[in-house]
Amino acid sequence: MGHPSQELRLRQQMTLAPRLQQSVKLLQMSALEFTTAVEHALATNPFLEDGDDQDTEPASNLDSIKPGSFGDGIETAGEPAAAAPSPETDEPMPDAPAYSGDYPTQLASGGDGKDMGQWVCATVSMRERLSADLGNYHLEPRDRLLAEFIIDALDDDGYLRVPLTSLSDPANPAFSPPPDEGEWTAALRLVQQLDAPGLAARDLTECLSLQLAAAQSVAPVVRDLALRIVREHLDRLGKNDSAGLRRLLGSSDDAIREACALIRSLNPKPGSRYSAEAPVYVVPDVFVDKWHSRWRVLPNRNAMPQARLHRTYADLFRRARLDDRSPMAQELQEARWLVRNVEQRYTTIQRVAEAIVKRQQTFFEYGEVALRPLMLREVADDLDMHESTVSRATVGKYMVTPRGVFEFRHFFSRELATESGGSCSAAAVRALIKEMVEAEDPAMPLSDVALTQQLAASGILLARRTVSKYRGQLRVPPAELRRQH
């Protein structure tokens, strides 16, 4: 079988101009990575200055693009709307909250002194991490959906315990014609390459084999012997049968000992590393709040450097009339590119955030249970952007909302059909299951069958194993372990 990227029909990327390469690179960075990159440019390019300096050329003079605005109860702002009057009153709009990027600190507005760290604490789950990594691949929508289905089906140990062909409903209109075994296998191989080696394995042998294949720093002879043990004699390894392994493999005691030590150093449950990870502190890209019954999106520009062209140095260079191919001319060109690309990054993230809030208003009003199905292509169509651009603008980007801190990716959830012909998101179903469990009688907890029946009564038809999977994702024990006497 060929490389998954070929099997999934990854498009050949055209050679991009340097400015476009930089634009793509800046967009896919997290806020912290972006800050580091811009600060490095400010320190090394004499034609760049921090935007707080008065002797600078504003980005608006360099073809910057102002963010758009959506109706339907949403208010957006390209810059903090401190001076803009409210439509209902003549009072000025409150300043957008700003985060300095340092932890710990306090609200910049001089509020109640709350630690901003609690605002920007975000635990990244295994599925969120894998989905984020998947966003770095340029895939056909059908191939991306197959991979997302596989990621969603992984258990907490990181294994795929169900048959590939059972992961989607053949009647799902997203799959026409239905995916064949080859497509599923290609999607699985791609998921197995994401993040930690060993994830998305179907059994222990495959899990260990994937980790050994990724252990490129190990001597090939040792790795190949370990692979043979894992694939052919795992039972003897479990019994510490070194003599039997030596006889069957025709290898020396030292070689067997080294290969077995390598195997025992592997992680048989690669998904467990995510549950043990400490919360990740992030710099939010935008803030979402409600002002006079309208949801608005405010950028967090104050947390990041504002690179602008240094007007004095640029004028001096123009008067000097140096060769256009000189090193200084190149630095000036790179400075102009950076200023424009930084502004383009802010604009793109702002517009994507606005589109998310526009389509997920029920979530902000009612919570997870009201999170609607949303695909990247819907936002891409709304904004007339390429789907890959939206993908880069959602990975590693965070918004602070009244309901917590969420990565943009959180709002893109797979679609599940309902009995009435409508649809709901997988995240909404998990929220419903959580509500059902919290409301159950502790002496008679709801079994997975009972949960399935209650969901069906609400018009959501799911297989029992799917309900069991969602319950497991919520870290809710089975009914027999929840029973209180």
N, C-alpha and C positions, 0 to 999 in steps of 0.2 A: 504493500500500500504506500502511496506517495505521501508527501508532506501534507498535513491537514490544510495548510494555507492554500495549496493548489487544489485539493479536493473540494474546498469550500468556495472555489472560484473567486479567490481574492483578486481584485483588479490590480493590474500593473500600474504603479503610481508614476505619473509623468514627472520628469525633472522640474522642480519648482525653482523659480527665481529666488535669490537670497532673501529678499524682503518677505516673500510669501512663506519661505521656510521658517523665518523668524516669527512670522505671525502665527503659524500653526503651532510652533514650539511654545510661544508665550501663552496661547489659549489653553493648551492642555496642562499647563502648570497649576499647582495648587497656589493659594494666596501666599503661603510661606516661600515656596519655590520662586514665585514671581517676584516677591520682594527682594529675595537674595540676588536674583538675576539683574534686576533694575539697579539695585544699589551697587553692584559690581560695575555696571555700565557707567553709572554716575562717577565712580571713583577712577575709571580708566579712560573715559572719553572727554577731552577738554571742551568739546562743543555741547556737552550736556550739563544741565544744572537741575537741582531739585526745584520742583514747581512752587515751593514756598518762597523762593527768592524773587524779589521784585524785578530784577534785571534779566528777565527771561522773555522769550517769545511764546505767547500762549499757543496751546495745542490747536485752538480753533482756527489759527491761521495756517494750519498744516493739514487741511482736508479732513479734519475730524468729523465724526458723524454723531449727531445728537440722537439719544434714545427716542424710540417712538412712544406712543401712549395708547392704551386700550380703554375702551368704555366698559359698559356692563358692570359698574360698581367698582372698578379698579382705578386707582390713581397711581401714577408712576412718576419717578423723578430721576433725571439724569444726574443731578447734583442735589445735595441736601437742601430741602426747600425751606430754609429758615425765613426768607423774606416774602414768600408767596402767600397771599391772603387766602383764607378758606373761602370756598364758594358760598357757604352758609353764613359766615360772619366776616367781619373786617379784621379779626385777630390774625396775627402772623402765624404761619404754620410752625410747629416746634422743630428745633434742630434735629437732624438725623443723628441717632446715637453713633458715636465713633469709638472704635477700639484701637488702642495704640499698638497692638501686636505684641505687647509684653505681658507675661503672666508671672505672678499675680498683679492685678491693678484694680482700679475702681472706675466707675462710669465717668467718662470724660465730661459729662454734662453737670457733674457735681450733684448727683442724685442722692439716693439713700445709702451710698457707700457699699453696695453689694459687690462681692467679688465677681469680676467679669468671667473668671474661670468657669463658674457654674453655667454661664451662658454658652460657652464655646466648648463644652465637653461632649465628645461624640465617640461612642464605641463603634468600631467598624466590624461588622459581622463577616463571617466567611462568605456568605452569598453576596453581600455588598462589595467585598474586595474582589471577588471573581467577576462580578458584573462590571466593576470599574475597569479591570484589566481587559475584559472583552471589548470595552469601548475603544480600546486602542487599535483594534483590528478593523480594517475596512471590509465589511461583509455585505453580502446581499441580505435584504430584510428577512427572507425565508431562512437563510443559514443562521442569522443572528437569533431568530426566534427559537430555532431548534436548540442552540447552545443555551439560551436562557431557560428553556424547559428543563434541560439537564441540570443546570445549576440549582434551579428551584427544587429539584427532586433529591438533592444530596441530603443525607442524614447528618447529625451533629458530629459524627466521626469522620465525615468527608467521603463516605462511600455512596455509590449508586446501587441501591438494593433492589430496584425494580427493573423489569425488562424495558429496554429502550422504546420498543414499539408501543408500550402501554402509557407513555408519558403524555400523549395528546389524543384528543378525541378525533377519530377519523372524519367526523362531520364538521370539524372546525373549518370555517370558510377561509381561515388564514393559510390552510394547507390544501391547495388544489393544483395538482393531484396530491394525494397523501404521500408523506415522505417514505422512501423505501429504506431498507436496512443499511444500505451503503451511505445514505445521507446521514442517518443517525450515528453511524460509526464514525464518519468524518467529523461530525460535530463533537462527539465524545472525545476524539483525539485532540481536538483543539482545546476543549475545557481542561483536559489532563495536562496541558502545557501551561496553564495559567497559574501564577503565584507559586504556592508550595508544591513540590513534587509529591505524587502519591494521591492527590485528590481525584475524585470521580472514578476511583477504581471500583471494580465489581466484586472483588474478593481480596483476601490477604495477599495471595500470590501476585496478583496484578499490582497491588499497592506497593509492595516491596520492590517489584521489578521496575516500576516507574521511578522509584527513588534511586535505585542502582543505576539505571540508565542516565540519570541526571548527575551522578557522582563522577564528573569528568576529572576531578583531581586525584582519583584513586588509580593505582596502577591497573592497566587493562587486564592483566593476567588475573589479578585478585578479583576484579569486578566480574569478569566472565565466569570465574569459578563460583562466585556468590550467586550469580544469576542462575547457573545450573542447579545449585542447591535449592534455591527458592522455587524454581519451576518444576523440579523433578523429585526432590527429596526433603521437602519442608517438614514432613512428619518425623524424619530421622533427626533433623535439627532440633525439633521440639523435645526429643527424647535424649538429646546429647549423645547420640550414637556416632561418635567420631570414628570408631573402627569401621562401622558399616559404610560411612561416607568415604573413608579412605579406600575401602575395597571397591565400592561402586564407581568412584570417580578416578581412581588410579592416581591420586595426588598424595603428596607428602603430608606428614602431620603438621608441619609448620604452615603449609599452604592452606590446609583445611582450617586450622586454628585462626589464621588471619582472615579468611573468607567468612567464617562464622562470627568473628568479632565485628566485622563490617556489617553483617546482616543485623546483629543485635543492636547496633548503633542507630538503626533506622527507626522511624516512628510508625508503629502499626495503626495509629489513629491520627492521621494528619489534620483532621478537622478540629481536634481538641485544642490545638495551639491558639485558635481564635477565641475560644471561650475564656482562656486564661490571660488574654491580652489586657493590659491596662487601658483605661480610656485615653483617647487621643485628643489633645488640645489643638484646636484649629482656629485660624483667623477667618471669621465669616466674610463672605463676599458681599452679601446684601442683608438688609433687615426688612422684615415684612410686618406691618402692623395695620391697625384699623383706625381710620381718622374720619369722623363724621359719617359712619356707616359705610365707608368705602375702604377696601383693601388697597394698600399702596406698597410699592417696592422702593427702598432707598439704598443707594450704593454705599459701601463702606470704604470710600476712597481715602479717608483720613488715616486708615490703618496701613496704607501702602505708599511708597514713594511716588512723587509726581514728576516724572522726567519731562523737561522741556528744553528747547534749543536755547543756548546762551546767545542772546542777540549781539552783544558786544564782540564776542569772539567770531561769530559768523560774519559780522560786518567787516572786521579787520581782515578776515580771510578773503572776502570778496574784493576788497580794495587792493590786496597784495597781488591779485591776478596770477595765482600759482597754477601750475600744470594740473589739469583735471585728473591726471593719473597719479598725482603725488600722494604719499601716505596721509597727509592732512586732508586732502580732498576726499579720500576714502572714509576717513573718520567722520567728516562732516556728513557725507552721504549716509553712513551707518547711524549717525545721531538722528537724522531726519526720519529714517526708517523706524528707529526705535520709538520715537515720539508718536508717530502715526500708528504703529502696531500696538503700543500700550493703550492708546485711546480706543483702537478697534477692539482690543480685548475687553475693556470696560463696557463698551457699547454692546458687544455680543452677549456677554454674561448678563448684563442688565435686561436686554430684550428677551433672552431665554427665561430668566426669572419671571419677567412680566407674563410671558406666555404660560408658564407653569401655574402661576397664581390665577390667571384668567380661567384656566381649565380645571383647576382644583379648588375653587372657592368653597365647595361643600366641605372639603377637608378642613379648611381653616375655620369654618363655622361649627362643625360637628365632630371632627376628629377622624381617627383611622377608619372607623366603620363607614365613612362617607368618601373614602379615597376611590376615585373612579379609575377605570382602566385607561392607561395613557401610553402611547407608543412614541418613540423618538420622531418617527416620520410625521406625526400629527403636528408637533411643534415646528418641525422643519417646513412643512407646508404652510403653516401660519405665518412664518417669518420669511418665507422664500429663501431658505438656506438649504445647504446640502446636509443630509442626515449626519454625515461624519463630523461636520462643524458643530452641530447640536450635541453630538456625543462628547466631543472634546470639552464643550462648555458645561457639561453636567458632571463629569468625573472629577472628584476632588474639590468641588465647589459647594459651599455651605451657605444656608440661610438661617438667620435667627428669626423665629416666629413665636407668637404667644403660646404655641403648643410644644416648643422645644427647638433644638438645633437639628436640622436635617440636611443631608447631602442632597443636591438636586436630583440625584438618581433615585432617591426614595420615592419620588412622585411618579415614577414610570413603573407600572405594575402590569403583569400579564392579565389578559381578559378571560373571564369565565362566563359561560353562557348561563342564562336563567330560564326557568320554565316558561315565563311570559314572552320569551324571545328577546329580552334585553340582555344586559351584561353587567357584571360587577368585577371588581379587581380581586386578585388573590389576597392582597393586603386587607381589604375590607372583610373577606371571609375569615381571615385569621382574627380580626378584631371581633367579629361576631362570635366566634368560638370562645374567645377569651371572656366575653360578656356572659355567655351561657354558663361557662365553668364557674365564674365568680358568683352567679346567681343560683347555683345548684344547691341542693340539700346535702350538707357534708356527710350525712349518714347514708345517703343514696346518691352518690355521684353519677354523673352521666357517662355511660360507656361511649365508645366511638360510634357504635351503631345508633345509640340514642341521639348523639350529636348530629349524625348524618340525617336522621329522620327529622330533627328539628330544623335543620337547614332546608331540607326538602319541603317542609311545611311553609317555609318562607320563600319558596320558589327557586332555591339554589340546589341544583342536582349535582352531587359529587359522589364518587366512589368512596367506600368506607376507608380504603387504604390512603386516599388523598386526604381525608379528614384526619386520619392518624398521623400522616406526615405533617400537616399544618399544626396539629396539637403538639407534636414533637418540636417543631420550629419555635413554638411559644414556650418551650421548656416546661410544659404542663405534664406531670406524670400520668400514667394510665389510671383508669377509674379505681382499680383495686388498690392502688397505692395512695389514692386521695381519700379513701373511705375513713371516716372518723367514727369510732364506736362510742 
